[in-house]
Amino acid sequence: MKRINTRVTVFLAAVLLLAGGCHRRPLEDASNSTALRVAVNIKAIMNVTCDIYNEKIPVPAIEPEMMRVLFYDPVSKAIAAETYISDITYAEDGTRCLEGDISVRPGTYEMLIYNFDTESTMIRNDGRFATIEAYTDRVAASIQSNFGGRADEESYMVYEPDHLVVARSERETIPFHEGLHVVKTDAESIVETYYLQIKVDGLQYVSSARAVLTGMVPSNRFGLNECATSPPATLYFTLRKSDDKGVDVLATVFNTFGRIDKRTNNLSVTFDIRTTDGRVVKRDFDITPLFSSEDCVKRHWLLLEETIKIDPPASAGGGFDPTVDDWEDEHHDIEL
């Protein structure tokens, strides 16, 4: 009888050990596979998807084809996992979504996702969540020199950025899991879009126009969504010929990382206009008050009330006016 009890005790102990081992096994065999679903939220971008002032002026398309995914270790600050996602689907409401998978061990991370197909917006210092930065290149020297004094005064003249849609989380937890864990998030643009127009008398004599706007933010550290303020950037963009309720205007829709703090910043716009007969017309305006106007604050509309006058060419033929005199008979002796 004693021997039987001993066997029963040993059997029960073995069962308990096996049960304990089965309980811990899912943690040992946890999956590192995580699915990502990023919804591109662009429903409230003024002058792009809402608050359109002039439908004749083209607006930028925001349709990401690929997104970069970064998981940063919150302790070492280094990149712990990285991938690119490009599977495009659409939600029931028509929202564009990008999907894909990433292999990342369970834990808590700083997560950053952004579209990787921009032409003008570039990325630097991406080794850390706190330093990754979006910026644009400086314009060509030939462009800067055309703005004369403004170029000398504001030496950091840059191209306008493309829209960069960003999803971020400073504490994204990937739990221990079997099978597939799914991370769902929204990506929104860190770039603002404005509409700018100036009235023009003699628009028919304009062949092209461009402008620069001072006091703009030069870059954005978009892990923390912090705008840089130094050096102040002068933004370069081109304009189109159009009209506003029958009034001739030069207008544009332009992008920017934002304007520098209004308490310490003056803003001016310089127009560089080329005429059909080769003349150059330049005008400079202080538009600081416009940024405080209701139109700008609520809808990002910069509507200048001033008018630029373009004089007609000196003659119907433009700057070069060839003429042909009457034929005259001339007689010369030619020695052979």
KATALIN-V855623 format. One record per run of one state. SS is the DSSP state (helix for helix, strand for strand, loop for the rest). FROM is the first residue (numbers start at 1). LEN is the number of residues. If there is no record, write none. Layout:
[[SS,FROM,LEN] [SS,FROM,LEN]]
This chain:
[[loop,1,1] [helix,2,27] [loop,29,4] [strand,33,8] [loop,41,5] [strand,46,1] [loop,47,3] [strand,50,1] [loop,51,16] [strand,67,7] [loop,74,5] [strand,79,7] [loop,86,1] [strand,87,4] [loop,91,5] [strand,96,8] [loop,104,3] [strand,107,9] [loop,116,6] [strand,122,3] [loop,125,8] [strand,133,3] [loop,136,2] [strand,138,1] [loop,139,2] [helix,141,5] [loop,146,2] [helix,148,6] [loop,154,3] [strand,157,3] [loop,160,5] [strand,165,10] [loop,175,6] [strand,181,9] [loop,190,2] [strand,192,10] [loop,202,1] [helix,203,3] [strand,206,11] [loop,217,2] [strand,219,3] [loop,222,4] [strand,226,2] [loop,228,5] [strand,233,6] [loop,239,1] [strand,240,5] [loop,245,2] [strand,247,10] [loop,257,2] [strand,259,1] [loop,260,8] [strand,268,8] [loop,276,4] [strand,280,7] [loop,287,2] [helix,289,4] [loop,293,1] [helix,294,6] [loop,300,1] [strand,301,9] [loop,310,27]]
